Amino acid sequence: MLANPSSSSLFKTPCYSRTLTLTPSNCPRRLLTRKKSRFRSLSLSSSSHIFLPTKTFLGATIRAGAAFQEHQPLDSDSDSDSDCSPHPYSIKIPVGDRHILVETGHIGRQASGAVTVTDGETIVYTSVCMADVPSEPSDFFPLFVNYQERFSAAGRTSGGFFKREGRTKDHEVLICRLIDRPLRPTMLKGFNHETQILSWVLSYDGLHSPDSLAVTAAGIAVALSEVPNSKAVAGVRIGLIGDKYIVNPTSKEMEESELDLLLAGTDNAILMIEGYCNFLPEEKLLRAVEVGQDAVRAICNEVEALVKKCGKPKMLDAIKLPPPELYKHVEEIAGDELVKILQIRNKIPRRKALTSLEEKVLTILTENGYVETDTVSGAAETLPDLFEDEDEDEEVVVDGEVDEGDVHIKPNSRRSKPLGGRRSDGRALDEIRPINSRCGLLPRAHGSALFTRGETQSLAVITLGDRQMAQRIDNLEGADELKRFYLQYSFPPSSVGEVGRIGAPTRREIGHGVLAERALGPVLPSEDDFPYTIRVESTITESNGSSSMASVCGGCLALQDAGVPIKCSIAGIAMGMVLDTQEFGGDGTPLILSDIIGSEDASGDMDFKVAGNEEGITAFQMDIKVGGITLPIMRKALLQARDGRKHILAEMLKCSPPPLKRLSKYAPLIHIMKVKPEKVNAIIGSGGKKVKSIIEETGVEAIDAQDDGIVKITAKDLSSLEKSKAIISNLTMVPTVGDIYRNCEIKSIAPYGVFVEIAPGREGLCHISELTSNWLAKAEDAVKVGDRIDVKLIEVNDKGQLRLSRRVLLPNTEPDSPNVKQQTDSSTKDIVASQKAPGKGSAKKVVNVPKDGLAEKNIEQLEDKISTPNLESAPESNPSEDDAQLPQKKFIRRLVSPARDRPDTNKDKSKGSSKAVSSVSSKDEHSLVNGEAKIG
């Protein structure tokens, strides 16, 4: 499975020796590009030799076995290019139901390690480089990870102004963390060279996800590089469809999966799991972890074989550890006092006492000669770390910002004396800190909650909005994704009583926010049931352990306070572990800790966050700091976490004051209408002019008209909402020949007639011959712009244009005129025909457009026998059936609604009974109704 097209040899001797002849063709790049040189004597010529110091080079230890070999001159005329360049290798590794292709030696040959990993047509390229000079010793490994999805990988260009990739997106930050967290525990302690992992998605086929591929690519690149690490790392995704567990499922398969688990580890240990699910039982999750562990083990075995053939020797000589005597001396100085300090329950006093103890230790060590005065600042590496780390670990990013969220590995210091089985704050192993919560503390917010657990506190605030408030995500899929629910987490330095920098969200804040967001996602209602965009802000006001899980609990209460109809309550808890209990005087059995605090997170061996309800899990995240975590240990942690969630959920029910569970009066109102898709353009108008005019006229906040005919109106008050709803109903109505429109305004006059607005935005032509019963030379002789008249729809042509008539509604003022009589007869026939139309039992409707632009309708129920006025111009009508005397009318006024909302006022009327007539009045006028306006 291994291929080396250039040579049959599986490993090449390093190209550098202790004695070098430097020429432009073979001079190492690092020597040529250094800004400063510390060589005592250096002369460069075509034949000169450089004798490097035997112990140090540029202040750093010589790379063991890789960079230089003792007194072996390298001939300048030799084929140095072929010797120095790594040779191409490729290997196919079975993963799930297919293979991934790993290639090295093709791209990035000057990096310490570089690979491309291909799955389908998705290709991820990853490189590993490190600094020549070690940085100051610290309590965490200086590892920097950057992951980027190139839009060109999917044949796209960034939608930004500059048309190139910009700052790291949130989902790219999450993948950076997925790469960082499993790799950091494998780095050997004492290696302080800054190491950078760069990962790019070069090709994306839309089916094979690049995130798990990036974790595997990074693990392989580190394994092949000179960076000393203990084991090769690989990552896989596990999906669950029915009862079948799928390794690295495609994006289509993930649409049907009820589990999204990303697992990373070595051939014999699990280092990291993260994912979310829909109330999955603990046993199913454990089975998924087992399947993932088997897949990772198979990948790591293949990688180890590849490393033996083409991997570079590790820089073991660069590892520098303090002498063991120093650890012993520190324990003698601070051991007893440290035990007492760790039992201080309150965080701030405990931290101050630890700081004072640290100064005392440094002073004694300096006076006794163990620490030089000018290197005191770097002496922290020689001490047990006395400071607590909040929630997760720290990463120093290139620009100097301290990100506390990417795994933090403490030095293996001497353990303190046994504490008698008690935790530092006196709790039992499964005991939860005191919990209290309250809702509604922010009166103008749409929902709010303050959740406190021990010294960890989250202030959760809900904001409800329309679709415009949704979060837009530009990704490789080809279409911008809209998130209608998102949780944003912030961790100000004041939450731990410190002074710090405030700026853009750190990687830790982004990661914690997404974890809490995924935990709450399964309980949210669908968009059809609750059309709001939901934003949750979780501000950590106090922190001493698992503020992300406090965000889950506080966010759940705030959602209920905002009136969001969630399916059930969700709680989260952080679990810890002490693997080797013999160091604390125990019998060696691992201890599982519930609801860990910051010091237990920093000094413990596991950080396992689990969220869900009594029945199942919705989100989880686990980081392992040591090897040896087994499935039985994980099962015990999950079951203990379930008991902890039950306790927290019971405490959340005691919230005082409790959540309101109804919409705030300050929340926007959203009304959803369904219109015919072809009518959407009538709402939007040319260039959006019409929809903007409706918003300005009615005062609503937004109108969102979608292509499928769904129209969402967002308003602050009911009156503006009803106004816009009526205007849109009139805009989208389907006019029917015979409909009568009352009190309509004349908008403009042409030589051939007038244009009348029968509804907001809907105009029809009333020809000059249809204005009056008499002949007119010009329309201005009878009407003017702004006049209001009654018209009847007499024709709709193929283009949808409306032809109106005013003449047919005019009374017969000249009975002796044959011409007028003929016209009146026609008008009466229209009335009679309308009353004889099919659906005799249904109510008739006429639309009246008053001056405020709102359409109204009046429903009238007549007596059993009604008759039309005795029209002299209609002798051919049958008075016994079609003529009726109008009784005294009672009008009911309400806004126009879609046809399905109209009351059927004639359900029980028999065929011989009178007909229900809809009438609309303008002021005190009574009108005879003909036809029915249809609202689409």
C-alpha positions, 0 to 999 in steps of 0.5 A: 500500500506504500508507494515510492516512485522515486526510490526503492529506499524507504528512508533517506539519510538527512542531508545536513551534517555537522560540517557544511559547505554552504552555497546558494544551492544547498544553504538551509533556508533558515540560515539565509533568512535569519535577521540576526546572527549569533555566530562568533565567526562566519565566512561564506565562500564556495569552498569554506566550511562552517564548524557549528558549536557542538551543544547549541545553535541559535540558543536552541538544542540541536535537532537530534539525529535529523539536522546534523551529524558529526563530521560528515562533510557534504559534497557541494557537487552531490545531488543535494536537491534529491537528497534533501527533498522528501520523497512522495509516499501515498497510502490508502486507509480503509475507513467505514465503507470506503478508503481515504487516501493519504499522500505526503512528499508532494506538497509543502516539502519545506514544512516539518510535516505535510500531508493531503488526505482525500475522501471522495473528492474532498481534499484537505491539506495540512502542514506542521512547522515549528520555530527554531528557537524555543519559547519561554517555558510555560504551563501549556504547549505553544500550539497554534491551529488554523483551519480555513475552507477555501471557497475555490474548493467548491468552485465559489468566490467569497461574497465579500467586497474584496472577494477573498477569504477574511477572518476565521468564521465561527464554524472554522474556529470550532474545527480548529478546536477539534484539531487542537484538543486531541493533539495537545495531550500527546505533546511531550512535556518540556518541548517549548518550540512554538508549533503551528498547524495550518489546514486548508480545504482544497476541494469539497464535493458536498458529500464528504465532510472535511472536519473529521478529515482535518483532524486525521490530516493534522494527526498524520502531519504531526506524526510525520514531523519532527515534533515529539509526540507520544502517539498518532492521532486520528478522528472520525464522525459517527452517525446513527440511522435506525440501529446502524452506526455509520463511520464518516457518513456523507452529508446526505446520510447525516440528514437522517441521522439522530446522532452527530458524534466526532471522536478523536484518539489514538490506537489505545485511548480516546482523547476527545468526543463532541457532538449532539443528538436528539435525546439519545440514551446513554447506552446508544452513545456508548455504543457509538463511541465504541464503533468510533474507537475501533475506526480510529484504532485502524487508522492509527495503526496504518499511520504508525506503519507509514511513520516508520517508513517516511517519518522524520526523527523526533527532536527529543534532545530539545526536551528540557525538564526541571531536575527532579530535586527541584520538585522535591524541594518545592514540595518540602517548602509548600506541601503542608501549606498548599493542602490547607490552602486548597481546602479554602472553599471560596475561590477568590480567597483561595486564589490570593492565598495561592499567589502568596504561596507562589511568591514565598516559594520563588523567594526561597528558591532564589535565595538558595540558588535554585532559581536565578534572579533574571529568570524568575519569570520563567520559573513557573515551569518548575512549580506545581501550577497553583492557579485555577483554570476556568472551564477549559485550557489556554492557548496563546494566539499569534497576535498575543491574545490569550484564548483560555479555551483550547486545551490546557495541559498542566505539568506533571507535578508532585501531588499534594498529600491525601485529603481523606477522600474529600474534595477541595470544597468539602463536597461528596463525589456526586454532590451538586453545588447549591442552585438558585435561579430567578426569571424576569429580572430585566423588564424590557428584555423579551425574556431573562433568567439568572442561574447560579450554581455555587460560584458559577453564574450565567445571565441569560437574555432572550431577544425575539425577532423576524427573519431579518434577525437570523444569522447568515452563514457563508459556507461551502454548500453554495447557499447562505445558511440562515440560523433562526436560533443561536446562542452567544456566550461571553466570558468577561474577565470580571467573572473571575475577579480579574482585569483583562482585554475586551474584544472580539469573541475568543475561540473558547467563547465561540466553542462554549456558545455552540455547545450550549446552542446545540444542547437547547436546539432539540427542544425548540418549536418548529418555524411553523409553530413559532415563526420567531428568530431566537437569540440567546445571550449568555453573559458569565457574571461569575465563574468557577467551573463549567460556565457553558453548562450554566448557560444551558440551564439559564438559557432554558429558563430564559426561553420559557420566560420569553414564552417560547413553547419548548418541548421540555426543560434541559440541564447541563453538568460537567463531570471530572475524573481522577484516574490514578487515585493511589497518588491521593492515598486511594486504592487506584480506582478512578473517581468520577466527580460531579459538577467540577469546579475550576481547580478540579478541571485544571488538575483533573484528568477529564472534563466531560460536559453532558446536557439533556433531560431525564430521558436522554442526551442532547449535547456532549463534549469530553476532553481527556488529559491522560490515556487509559480512559475505558468505556466502563469508566465513561459509562459510569460518568454518563450514568452519574451525569444523568443523576446530576441532571435530574437533580438540577432539573428539579432545582430549576423548577424551584425558580423564583420568580418563575418564568412567565411562559408567555410572550412579552408585551415588548416582543414583536408580533408576527403574522403569517399569511399565505397568498398565491406565489404569482401574487408575491411580486404585487406585494414587493413591487418594482425594486421593492417600492411597494413593500417599502411603501406599505411599511412606511404607511402602516408602521410595521417593522418588516414584511417578508414575502417568500417565493412560495407565497408565505408572507410574514408581517412583523409589527410592534402593535396590533393596529399596524399589523392589521393595517398591513394585513388588509393592504396585502389582502387587497393587493393579492385578491383575485377580482371576479367579473361582477364584483362591486367596489364602493368608495374607490378613489380616482387616481388619474384621468386619461382622454379615454377614461379614468383609472380607479383604485379599487384596492391599495395598489390595484387600479382598473380603467373606467372608460369614458362611456362607462362613467355616466348614462349620458354622452361625455366629451371628456371625463373631466366634465363628470369627475376629477382626480381624488373623487370617490365613486362606486364601480363594478368589474365588467371585464378582466382581459388576458393581461389581467387588466381590469375594466370597470363601469360606473354607469351600470350602478347609476339609478334610472334618472330618465325613465322615458329615455329608451337609451337609459331604459336599455342601460338600466335593464342591463344593470338590473339583469346583472343584479338579478343574475348575481342573486341567481348565481350558484351558491345561493346559500352563501353570503355575498360581499362587496368591498368598500374602500374608505379614505383610510385605505382599508377594505371593509365588509359588512355582513347582513342577514335578511329576513326569510322573504326579501325583495328588490326595489320595484325597478321600473326599468326591469319589467321582465324580472320575476317579483315573486322570486327575485325582487325584494324590499330591503329591510332595516339593515344592521351592519357588522364591521371587520377587517377583510380576511382570507376566504377560509376565515369568512363566516358562512351565515347561510348554512341552514337556509333551505333552497326556498329561503331568502338569500344572505346579502353582504353590504358595505356602507360608506358613512350612513349609506345602504347599498345593494350587494352583488357579487363576491370579492375573492381574496387570494 
